[in-house]
Amino acid sequence: MGNATDEWIASACALCYGSCSIRAHVVDGVVVKIEGNPDSTIGKGRLCGKGVSGIMTLYDPNRVNAPLRRTNPRKGLGVDPGWKEITWDEALDEVVERLRKVHEDDPRKLFVQRTTTNTSSRVPINAFAGAFGTPNSWAAGGGLHCGNGAHVVAGLFHASWSLVPDFQHCEYAIYFGASKGHGAGHVAGSNIGDAADARVRGMKMVVVDPMCNFASAKATEWVPLRPGTDAALALAMANVIVNELEVWDAEYLAGKTNASYLIGPDGRYVRDAASGKPLVWDGERKQAVPYDESCPTSAALLGEYDVGDVRARPAFSLLRDHLRRFTPQWAEGVSTIPAQTIDRLAREFAAEARVGSTIEIDGKTLPYRPVAAIYFRGSQGHKNSLYNCLAIELLNQVVGASDVVGSALGFNPVSYGHPETGKPHFVPTAGPDGLMVTGTWVAPHLPYPFSDPRVPDSMSLSGLFPLGMNSPTLASSDQEELWSRFGLPYRPEAMISYGANSVMSVGNAETVAKTLERIPFIVSFDITLTEFSALADIILPDACYLESYDARPNAPFIFNHPAGLGEWSWPIKQPAVPPAGQRRPAPEVLLEIADRIGIREEYNAALNVYLKLDGPQRLDLETRYTYEEICDRELTCNFGPERGLEWFKEQGVISWPKRVEEVYWRPFLDVRVPVYWEFMVDLLAKAKPIAREHGLEWHDAYYDPLPRWLPCPSHEVDDASFDLYGFYYRDTIHTNSFTNENPWLDEASRLDPFSYAIAINATTARRKGLCEGQQVWLESVHGRRVRGRLHLTEAVHPEGLGIGGCAGHWAETLPVARGKGVFFNELLEVDWEHMSPVNLGLDTCVKLRVVP
Amino acid sequence: MVLKRQVTVRFLGFLERLAGRREASVEIEDGTTVQDLLSLLGEAYGAEFRAAVFRAPDQVQTHLRVFLNDGEACMTDDVTGPDAPAKVNLMVLPAFEGGG
C-alpha cells in the first residue's frame, strides 16, 4: 500500500457522488497524481477537474486529525465551540453512553444525517439507523433539493434513480434543467464523453433552462424560460403532439402503460368484479376485460364505453382531453417561451420519435424511438416538482421513447449479473394493478407501491406523504408546530452526522441552526470542520476516500453507472495511503459503536439486507466483523470465492458485457407504468381527512391524477419591486458546499467569471443602472439578504439571477472557502408554505430584488 | 385435528420498541406462513405495530425483511415446515440500498 516506492492504486473518486473510477499514483507513500481508470466503464478513464484535485483534499492542512470535544455549552451561529482534543476512548465512551440511553429510552429520538457527496456513507450510516431503530434519517440538503420529484418520477417510469438519453442512438434530446453529460452528477465522467460523442454523431440537443451554462452552451439550441415553469412548456408540447399532430405510440401505450385502463366518473379504475383488476375495453371482443387479458393492438385508448352501470373512458382519452387546455399561447404567458417556439419543439420531438420504427441490434428487432426528454435538478427544485417532472416524462411516454433504442433510458434498472454468478441481479416486476415495481432502489421506500397515508410518526411526516423521499420538516422553522399538530410523541435527543453540512445545504442558516441547537447531543464524522461542525458536541476525525475501503462505490447500478450498451463495471474503493493522524474510517467506528450499544445483531442483520449477503457470505448475527471483512463478503457473494477483497485490491475492478435485454429492457418485461396517476385519488381520500383533522392547510390541486402547472410561491409575489427570480445551479467546478475548501477548485472558481458571482442578464442590469463587478445585496420578500458581485451576461433569462453552487462559507476553520462566492440557500425559507403538500419537495426558487 | 406448536419470536430493530419486548413465545398452527405470523403479532401488539408491518390491510410493507434464524424468508414460507426453526427473528428495514 503506501510504503511502495512507485505504484498505481485503483480506486474510486468521492469529490462528487458520481464516483468515477480512478488510479492514484503513489510515490514513496505520497499520492502525487490522480487519473481516471481506463479499465473501468465508470468514467472510462476520464476524470473531471474535481477528481484531479482530490489530492488537495487528502493533504488539506486543515483536516481534522484527532477527536474533539466541545467545551462551550452554548450553541449557535457564530459561537466558538471551544474545541478540545480528546482521545478516541474518551470520545467513544461519551458517544456510546449518550446513544445507549437514547436507545433504551426511545430509539426514534436519534436523528441520523449524511452527505450525498460520498456514496460510501450510504450503507454504513443507513444500516446503523435501521439497526438502531430510528426512522429519522436523511441525506441533508443534497438529497432534499435534488430528488423528491425527479427521483420518484424516474422510479415510477424507468425503475431508475434518474434518466439520460441513449447517447449511442438518440437523435433529439431535450433537457429541462438537467446537465447529464455536462460535468455534474451521476457517473459524470462517462456521461461527459458519451454526450460529446452523441453531439459529434449529430444528436440534436435542446436545453430548456433559465441559464445558458454547462449543458446549454454545448447544445444546438438554448430555450430560456422563467424558473419553475417547466411543466407549462411540457404540457403544451404534449398537447400539440397528441391533439394537433395526433402522434402517439398506441402499441406502447396500450401494452406498457395504464393508458388503456378504463376510468370511471370518480377518477378511479373500473375494476373486474371477480379479480379486482382494472378493466380495459377490448375492441375486437367489444367488451371490457381485465387489463392482462387483452392484447395491446385491441385495447382501446380512445372512446367512451358502458361497463355495467358505469360510463367509462380509457385513461389516454382523459389525458388527451386534459391536455387541450394547455395551449402554446397559454404556456408562453407562464414560461415566457414564445408559442411559436413551443409549437416547433413539439413538432420536432414528434417527428424525430419515428413512432412505429424498429432497429436490429444483436439480431433482435427492437422499437426505435430516438428522442428523449430529460429532467433533473432545475425542473424539480420547485414546490410543484412532481407535476413538473411528470409532465416532462409524458413526452417520452406518449411516443414510446422509454427504455428502448435511442430513447430516454433509466440507467440500469435491469441486471442479470456476472455470467459466472448471476449477481448482482435485479429486475423490475409487475406490482399491484400491473404497475412496475423497481428491482432495486436507493431511498427509504420504493416509488411504488407505497404505504397508505397515516398519522405521521416520524420527524419527516412521511407517513402522511408517502410519495416524499426527503422532508424539509427535519430542519424547518415550523417543525415544532407541525410535530405538535400530529402529536409526535418524541423529540430528537441525539444526532449522528456523517460529513453533511446541513447548516448550509438545506435553506437559510438561521432556521436550520435553530433546529440543531435544540438537539442535546450531536456527534459528527468530519474531515474538516464546517459550519455544521460548530454546532456539534463531539467531532470524530474521518478518513477520506483516499484512505478507506468501500466494496460498492457504484452500487446500486441505478445510481452511478453509465447507461447504454457496453460493459458493466464493479470497482472498489481502497486506500491509496493509510489514514494520517488519528483518523479512522467511519464505517469501522460505527461497527464499534453498534457493538458497544448492544445492537450488533441488528446491525449485522441490516447489513445482510442492504448488501444482499446470502449463503456462506451472510453475516452471522452474533459475530463481530471488521469493515474489510464485510467488504470481502460482499465481493465474494457477488463474484465468487476467488474474487474477494484481496483480488479486487490487485485488479481494482471487474467488468463484463451488458446484454441487449438489460439495456433496452422495456419490450422484454411485462410491466406497465402510470401515465394516469389513479393512486392520487386514493391518496387524497386518505390523506386529506388526516390533515384536516390535525389542522393542516391542504391543497387538493396537487392530487390530480393528471399533471398541471401549479405556481411556486415566487410566482405569486405581488410586490413589483421584487422583480427577479433567484435560483442556484450546479457549478461543475464544485459539489455542494464541500469542495469550496479545495485550493485548486477555489483557484478555478476565481478564474471563472460565473462561479463566485451573481449572473444577471446584461440588458436587465443596464436598465437598473447596475454594472459589471458591482457588489450588491439580493433581498427576498422575507427580508433575507446575501451579498455578492454581479456578472453581466446575455446567458441568463431577463428575469433570472443565477448563482453557482453552495458557496459563501463563513467558518474560520475553512480558510480557503471562507468569504468566497454567494450563499444562495440563505435566501430560502424552510417551512410548510414552501414545501409541496404531496411529496414534501422544497421550493428552491425565490423572488428577489437587487439592492445596490 | 389442528396441530399447534410454540415458536419464539425475537424482535429486532424498532419492532422491539413496538412490541415492548425483545422476545415472545407464540402459539401457531401447522401451516402458518410468515405473513400469518405477522398478522397474529399485529393483532397482539396493536395499531402501531400493524402499521409498521402492513402497508394496507393484508398487504405487507414492500420493504419488510423477515429473518427465520439466519436466513431471509418469503412471506409465503411455512413457519412450521419440517425444517422450521423454533426461533424467528423479525426485523423491519427500509428498502433502500443507501439513499440519494
Contacts between the chains, C-beta under 8 A, distances in Angstrom:
chain1	res1	chain2	res2	distance
A	106	B	17	6.9
A	107	B	14	6.0
A	107	B	17	6.1
A	108	B	14	7.4
A	108	B	17	7.6
A	114	B	99	7.3
A	116	B	99	7.8
A	116	B	100	5.7
A	119	B	98	7.2
A	122	B	97	7.0
A	122	B	98	2.5
A	122	B	99	5.3
A	123	B	97	7.0
A	123	B	98	5.1
A	126	B	94	7.5
A	126	B	96	6.3
A	126	B	98	5.6
A	126	B	99	5.8
A	130	B	13	6.1
A	130	B	93	4.5
A	130	B	94	6.3
A	131	B	12	7.9
A	131	B	13	6.2
A	132	B	13	7.9
A	133	B	13	4.9
A	133	B	14	3.6
A	133	B	16	6.8
A	133	B	17	6.0
A	134	B	14	7.3
A	135	B	14	7.2
A	135	B	94	7.9
A	137	B	99	7.9
A	139	B	99	5.0
A	139	B	100	5.1
A	142	B	100	7.2
A	143	B	99	6.5
A	143	B	100	4.2
A	146	B	100	6.7
A	147	B	100	5.3
A	151	B	100	6.6
A	161	B	100	7.3
A	431	B	62	7.9
A	437	B	62	7.0
A	440	B	97	6.3
A	441	B	95	5.9
A	441	B	96	6.0
A	441	B	97	6.8
A	442	B	96	5.7
A	442	B	97	5.8
A	442	B	98	6.1
A	442	B	99	6.0
A	442	B	100	5.9
A	443	B	96	5.0
A	443	B	99	5.6
A	443	B	100	5.9
A	444	B	63	8.0
A	444	B	94	4.3
A	444	B	95	7.5
A	444	B	96	5.1
A	444	B	99	7.0
A	445	B	62	7.6
A	445	B	63	5.9
A	445	B	94	6.1
A	445	B	95	6.0
A	445	B	96	7.4
A	446	B	62	5.3
A	446	B	63	6.9
A	446	B	95	5.6
A	449	B	55	6.8
A	449	B	59	7.8
A	449	B	62	6.1
A	450	B	55	7.2
A	451	B	51	8.0
A	451	B	55	4.2
A	451	B	56	7.5
A	451	B	61	6.8
A	452	B	55	6.4
A	452	B	56	5.1
A	454	B	51	5.8
A	457	B	48	7.2
A	457	B	51	7.9
A	463	B	51	7.9
A	469	B	100	7.0
A	470	B	100	7.4
A	555	B	97	6.9
A	556	B	97	4.8
A	556	B	98	7.7
A	559	B	100	8.0
A	601	B	12	6.3
A	601	B	89	7.9
A	602	B	12	4.9
A	602	B	13	5.2
A	602	B	91	6.7
A	605	B	12	5.8
A	605	B	13	7.7
A	605	B	65	8.0
A	605	B	67	6.1
A	605	B	89	7.1
A	605	B	91	5.3
A	605	B	93	7.9
A	606	B	13	7.5
A	606	B	91	7.5
A	606	B	93	5.7
A	608	B	72	7.3
A	609	B	65	4.9
A	609	B	72	7.4
A	609	B	91	8.0
A	609	B	93	5.3
A	610	B	93	7.7
A	610	B	96	7.8
A	610	B	97	5.8
A	610	B	98	7.0
A	614	B	72	7.4
A	618	B	70	6.4
A	618	B	71	7.7
A	620	B	70	6.7
A	621	B	70	6.7
A	621	B	89	7.4
